[in-house]
Amino acid sequence: MRPPNAAVAVLGLLGAALIFFGVAFLGAAILLALQPRLGIAGGAAVAGLVLLLPPCIWGTATGFRRSVTRPPRPDDTYESAAAALLSIFARDKPLLAVLAAAIFGATDLLLRRRR
């Protein structure tokens, strides 16, 4: 049984808060570790770079990555051919288009049932 939407929202907010405060305390720990050598400003700058640089590199890498195009599946070509035929029929004879849609739908149902 799935919990109500309010419970899911509260758990989501709780998880986000835990991540936010966890990163903040991690940054504070890095700052305190670097403070004796670099001072407060230097430690804060290095801590910010340590926490900010990996997500920026990841975001840039995924932004420039090319999407992989898959070859069309047989289902996709069948459906696109059916849509093209229906559009031809719909321009001239709408009643014939409705009849053709019913035939294509029944054919699709029979083809999917065999799988």
QUIZIVEN-V18847 format. One record per residue. PHI is phi in whole degrees, 0 to 359 (none if undefined). Layout:
# QUIZIVEN-V18847
PHI / PHI
This chain:
# QUIZIVEN-V18847
none / 272 / 291 / 297 / 298 / 295 / 294 / 295 / 295 / 295 / 295 / 295 / 294 / 295 / 296 / 296 / 295 / 297 / 294 / 300 / 288 / 296 / 292 / 296 / 291 / 296 / 297 / 295 / 294 / 295 / 300 / 293 / 288 / 267 / 299 / 298 / 271 / 252 / 85 / 292 / 293 / 295 / 296 / 294 / 294 / 292 / 297 / 296 / 295 / 297 / 274 / 262 / 295 / 300 / 295 / 292 / 296 / 298 / 296 / 293 / 295 / 287 / 289 / 269 / 290 / 277 / 282 / 273 / 267 / 270 / 292 / 294 / 279 / 300 / 295 / 295 / 291 / 295 / 292 / 291 / 294 / 295 / 295 / 295 / 295 / 296 / 292 / 294 / 293 / 293 / 292 / 268 / 226 / 296 / 294 / 293 / 294 / 295 / 296 / 295 / 297 / 295 / 293 / 295 / 295 / 294 / 296 / 297 / 297 / 293 / 292 / 288 / 293 / 291 / 285
